[in-house]
Amino acid sequence: MNKIFDAVTILFFLLAALAAPANAQQVYPQKPIRFIVPFPTGGSVDPLARFVGQKLTDSWGQQVLVDNRPGGNTIIGTDAVAKAAPDGYTVLLSATSHVTYPLLLTTPYDAIKDFAPVSTLTNTELLLVLNPSVAAGNLQEFISLAKSRPGQLNYASSGTGNPNQLAAELLNMMAGIKVTHVPYKGGGPAVVDLVAGQVQAYFATPIAVISFIKSGKLKPIAITSETRSSALPQVPTFAEAGLPGFEATIWYGVLAPAGTAREITDKLATEFSRILAMPDIKEKLALQGMNTYFVAKEQFAALMKADMAKYAKVIKTANIKLE
């Protein structure tokens, strides 16, 4: 009788031990989540993490701690996540630069292999704007002008390797033109010189230039989104303007360390999808110039790989180098 009892007891504890990991995953999260943002506090990306983090806190009852770790062209914060335990308690707010900076710099991590995609959150289109003195009223006229004056027109960027430079070089490559790069230390100085006519063109986020467009100080030519912007319905997409296949939006998404359990990344993705559908979140993000944009896991992984391949070709063709 005792032997039977002992056998039953041992079996009970074995089954309990096997069930423990599953139960732990089912009740995730059990402690605060660290949301690492590899960008400075107060920047355009920071509010996104705080909006979404607060909604997660409200929903799950566990604090989501936004941890800004700028520096090294996002490498410092990104590397911290790559080396974190794959338990769902450290995640990264990433951007398109996650797959472009490794093409320009040596990073201590593999941008694809060392991370588990969770989902995208938002995207931001880019708008090609010109100084009004440029004798072009649409994209085809601008391309024709650039072809007639190779290397004589200039475009601004907010810094070498930034999305607006990559978009401009993609245009150079696809349209067969040569517009010369003039890098600035940030988007603000670039817009100031564009308005003053020191440079002729710039790929800007719409929110950064919409007031100048409305006052007639800048001329919009085309937008990189698939559909026209509700804020600027008169501006055609690049496809409508005669350059189909031109795509240069900036995405923002969440990555976890490689090896994070699928149950955890699925739970996070489901919650992000719910949060992004909230009217107040849509409104807050629109004020930041962002559109809600949700794709999960496999599609997000495919997006990262596609952008890495596309911009690798752009960087090689334009011979872009970070000093």
For each residue, the residues with C-beta under 8 A, 3 or more apart:
1: 4 5
2: 5 6
3: 6 7
4: 1 7 8
5: 1 2 8 9
6: 2 3 9 10
7: 3 4 10 11
8: 4 5 11 12
9: 5 6 12 13
10: 6 7 13 14
11: 7 8 14 15
12: 8 9 15 16
13: 9 10 16 17
14: 10 11 17 18
15: 11 12 18 19
16: 12 13 19 20
17: 13 14 20
18: 14 15 21
19: 15 16 22 23
20: 16 17 23 24
21: 18 24 25
22: 19 25 26
23: 19 20 26 27
24: 20 21 27 28 30
25: 21 22 28 261 263 264
26: 22 23 263
27: 23 24 30
28: 24 25 88 263 264 267
29: 32 33 60 62 88 89
30: 24 27 62
31: 62 89
32: 29 62 63 64 65 89
33: 29 56 62 63 64 65 88 89 90 91
34: 65 67 84 89 90 91
35: 49 52 53 64 65 66 67 91 93
36: 67 69 77 78 80 81 90 91 92 93
37: 45 46 49 66 67 68 69 77 93
38: 69 70 71 74 75 76 77 78 92 93 94
39: 43 45 46 68 70 74 77 93 95
40: 43 46 68 70
41: 46 68
42: 46
43: 39 40 46
44: 47 205 288 289
45: 37 39 48 49 93 95 252
46: 37 39 40 41 42 43 49 50 66 68
47: 44 50 51 284 288
48: 45 51 52 93 121 122 252 285 288 290
49: 35 37 45 46 52 53 66 93
50: 46 47 53 54 66
51: 47 48 54 55 281 284 285
52: 35 48 49 55 56 121 272 275 281
53: 35 49 50 56 57 64 65 66
54: 50 51 57 58 64
55: 51 52 58 59 275 278 281
56: 33 52 53 59 60 62 64 271 275
57: 53 54 60 61 62 63 64
58: 54 55
59: 55 56 271 274 275
60: 29 56 57 271
61: 57
62: 29 30 31 32 33 56 57
63: 32 33 57
64: 32 33 35 53 54 56 57
65: 32 33 34 35 53
66: 35 37 46 49 50 53
67: 34 35 36 37 77
68: 37 39 40 41 46 77
69: 36 37 38 76 77 80
70: 38 39 40 74 76 77
71: 38 75 76 77
72: 75 76
73: 97 101 104 105 161 322
74: 38 39 70 77 78 95 97 98 101
75: 38 71 72 78 79 101 105 107 108
76: 38 69 70 71 72 79 80
77: 36 37 38 39 67 68 69 70 71 74 80 81 92
78: 36 38 74 75 81 82 92 94 98 107 109
79: 75 76 82 83 107 108 109
80: 36 69 76 77 83 84 90
81: 36 77 78 84 90 91 92 115 255 256 257
82: 78 79 108 109 114 115 257 258
83: 79 80 109 257
84: 34 80 81 89 90 257
85: 89 90 257
86: 116 256 257 258 259 260 261
87: 90 260 264
88: 28 29 33 91 256 260 261 264 265 268
89: 29 31 32 33 34 84 85
90: 33 34 36 80 81 84 85 87 256 257
91: 33 34 35 36 81 88 118 254 255 256 268
92: 36 38 77 78 81 115 254 255 256
93: 35 36 37 38 39 45 48 49 121 252 253 254
94: 38 78 98 115 252 253 254 255
95: 39 45 74 98 250 251 252 253
96: 99 100 163 249 250 251 307
97: 73 74 100 101 161 162 163
98: 74 78 94 95 101 102 111 255 304
99: 96 102 103 111 112 304 305 307 308 311
100: 96 97 103 104 161 163 166 307 308 311 315
101: 73 74 75 97 98 104 105 107 161
102: 98 99 105 107 110 111 308
103: 99 100 308 311 312 315
104: 73 100 101 161 315 320 321 322
105: 73 75 101 102 322
106:
107: 75 78 79 101 102 110 111
108: 75 79 82
109: 78 79 82 83 114 115
110: 102 107 113 114
111: 98 99 102 107 114 115 304 308
112: 99 115 301 304 305 308
113: 110 258
114: 82 109 110 111 257 258
115: 81 82 92 94 109 111 112 255 256 257 258
116: 86 255 256 257 258 259 260 265
117: 253 255 265 296 297 298 300 301 304
118: 91 253 254 255 256 265 268 269 272 296 297 300
119: 253 254 268 269 272 273 294 295 296 297 300
120: 123 251 252 253 254 293 294 295 300 303
121: 48 52 93 252 253 254 272 276 292 293 294
122: 48 251 252 276 285 290 291 292 293
123: 120 249 250 251 252 290 291 293
124: 205 249 250 252 289 290 291
125: 205 206 223 224 225 229 249 291
126: 163 164 167 203 204 205 223 224 248 249 250
127: 203 204 205 206 209 220 222 223 224 229 232 235
128: 139 142 171 201 202 203 220 221 222 223 224
129: 194 201 202 203 204 209 212 213 218 219 220 221
130: 134 136 142 200 201 218 219 221
131: 134 194 195 197 199 200 201 218 219
132: 216 217 218 219
133: 197 200
134: 130 131 142 145 153 200 201 219
135: 141 145
136: 130 141 142 144 145 221
137: 141 219
138: 141 142 221 222 236 241
139: 128 142 143 221 222 236 238 241 242 243
140: 143 144 241 242
141: 135 136 137 138 144 145
142: 128 130 134 136 138 139 145 146 201 221
143: 139 140 146 147 175 177
144: 136 140 141 147 148
145: 134 135 136 141 142 148 149 153
146: 142 143 149 150 153 175 177 178 179
147: 143 144 150 176 177
148: 144 145
149: 145 146 152 153
150: 146 147 177 178
151: 178 179 180
152: 149 180
153: 134 145 146 149 179 180 200 201
154: 179 180 181 182 199 200 201
155: 168 179 180 181 182 199 200 201 202 203
156: 164 182 183 184 190 191 193 194 199 201 202
157: 160 162 164 165 168 181 182 183 184 190 202 203
158: 162 164 165 183 184 185 186 187 190
159: 162 165 183 184 185 186
160: 157 165 181 183 320 321 322 323
161: 73 97 100 101 104 165 166 320 322
162: 97 157 158 159 165 166
163: 96 97 100 126 166 167 203 248 250
164: 126 156 157 158 167 168 187 190 202 203 204
165: 157 158 159 160 161 162 168 169 181 183 320
166: 100 161 162 163 169 170 248 311 314 315 320
167: 126 163 164 170 171 203 224 248
168: 155 157 164 165 171 172 179 181 201 203
169: 165 166 172 173 181 314 315 317 318 320
170: 166 167 173 174 246 248 310 311 314
171: 128 167 168 174 175 177 179 243 246
172: 168 169 175 176 177 178 179 318
173: 169 170 176 313 314 317 318
174: 170 171 243 245 246
175: 143 146 171 172 243
176: 147 172 173
177: 143 146 147 150 171 172
178: 146 150 151 172
179: 146 151 153 154 155 168 171 172 200 201
180: 151 152 153 154 155
181: 154 155 157 160 165 168 169 318
182: 154 155 156 157 193 199
183: 156 157 158 159 160 165
184: 156 157 158 159 187 189 190 193
185: 158 159 189
186: 158 159 189 190
187: 158 164 184 190 191 204 205 208
188: 191 192
189: 184 185 186 192 193
190: 156 157 158 164 184 186 187 193 194 199 202 204
191: 156 187 188 194 195 202 204 208 209 212
192: 188 189 195 196
193: 156 182 184 189 190 196 198 199
194: 129 131 156 190 191 197 198 199 200 201 202 218
195: 131 191 192 212 217 218
196: 192 193
197: 131 133 194 200
198: 193 194
199: 131 154 155 156 182 190 193 194 202
200: 130 131 133 134 153 154 155 179 194 197
201: 128 129 130 131 134 142 153 154 155 156 168 179 194
202: 128 129 155 156 157 164 190 191 194 199 209
203: 126 127 128 129 155 157 163 164 167 168 224 248
204: 126 127 129 164 187 190 191 208 209
205: 44 124 125 126 127 187 208 209 250 289
206: 125 127 209 210 223 229 231 232 289
207: 210 288 289
208: 187 191 204 205 289
209: 127 129 191 202 204 205 206 212 213 218 220
210: 206 207 213 214 231 232
211: 214 215
212: 129 191 195 209 215 217 218
213: 129 209 210 216 217 218 219 220 232
214: 210 211
215: 211 212
216: 132 213
217: 132 195 212 213
218: 129 130 131 132 194 195 209 212 213
219: 129 130 131 132 134 137 213
220: 127 128 129 209 213 223 232 234 235
221: 128 129 130 136 138 139 142 235 241
222: 127 128 138 139 235 236 237 238 240 241 243
223: 125 126 127 128 206 220 228 229 232 235 236 237 238
224: 125 126 127 128 167 203 237 238 246 247 248 249
225: 125 228 229 237 249 291
226: 237 239 247
227: 237
228: 223 225 232 233 235 236 237 240
229: 125 127 206 223 225 232 233 235
230: 233
231: 206 210
232: 127 206 210 213 220 223 228 229 235
233: 228 229 230
234: 220
235: 127 220 221 222 223 228 229 232
236: 138 139 222 223 228 240 241
237: 222 223 224 225 226 227 228 240 241
238: 139 222 223 224 241 243 244 246 247
239: 226 243 244 245 246
240: 222 228 236 237
241: 138 139 140 221 222 236 237 238
242: 139 140
243: 139 171 174 175 222 238 239 246
244: 238 239
245: 174 239
246: 170 171 174 224 238 239 243
247: 224 226 238
248: 126 163 166 167 170 203 224
249: 96 123 124 125 126 224 225
250: 95 96 123 124 126 163 205
251: 95 96 120 122 123 293 303 307
252: 45 48 93 94 95 120 121 122 123 124 290
253: 93 94 95 117 118 119 120 121 300
254: 91 92 93 94 118 119 120 121 268 272
255: 81 91 92 94 98 115 116 117 118
256: 81 86 88 90 91 92 115 116 118 260 264 265 268
257: 81 82 83 84 85 86 90 114 115 116 260
258: 82 86 113 114 115 116
259: 86 116
260: 86 87 88 116 256 257 264 265
261: 25 86 88 264 265
262: 265 266
263: 25 26 28 266 267
264: 25 28 87 88 256 260 261 267 268
265: 88 116 117 118 256 260 261 262 268 269 297
266: 262 263 269 270 297
267: 28 263 264 270 271
268: 88 91 118 119 254 256 264 265 271 272
269: 118 119 265 266 272 273 296 297
270: 266 267 273 274
271: 56 59 60 267 268 274 275
272: 52 118 119 121 254 268 269 275 276 294
273: 119 269 270 276 277 294 296
274: 59 270 271 277 278
275: 52 55 56 59 271 272 278 281
276: 121 122 272 273 281 282 292 294
277: 273 274 281 282 292
278: 55 274 275 281 282
279: 282 283
280: 283 284
281: 51 52 55 275 276 277 278 284 285 292
282: 276 277 278 279 285 286 292
283: 279 280 286 287
284: 47 51 280 281 287 288
285: 48 51 122 281 282 288 290 291 292
286: 282 283 289 290 291
287: 283 284
288: 44 47 48 207 284 285
289: 44 124 205 206 207 208 286
290: 48 122 123 124 252 285 286
291: 122 123 124 125 225 285 286
292: 121 122 276 277 281 282 285
293: 120 121 122 123 251
294: 119 120 121 272 273 276
295: 119 120 299 300 303
296: 117 118 119 269 273 299 300
297: 117 118 119 265 266 269 300 301
298: 117 301 302
299: 295 296 302 303
300: 117 118 119 120 253 295 296 297 303 304
301: 112 117 297 298 304 305
302: 298 299 305 306
303: 120 251 295 299 300 306 307
304: 98 99 111 112 117 300 301 307 308
305: 99 112 301 302 308 309
306: 302 303 309 310
307: 96 99 100 251 303 304 310 311
308: 99 100 102 103 111 112 304 305 311 312
309: 305 306 312 313
310: 170 306 307 313 314
311: 99 100 103 166 170 307 308 314 315
312: 103 308 309 315 316
313: 173 309 310 316 317
314: 166 169 170 173 310 311 317 318 320
315: 100 103 104 166 169 311 312 318 319 320
316: 312 313 319
317: 169 173 313 314
318: 169 172 173 181 314 315
319: 315 316
320: 104 160 161 165 166 169 314 315
321: 104 160
322: 73 104 105 160 161
323: 160
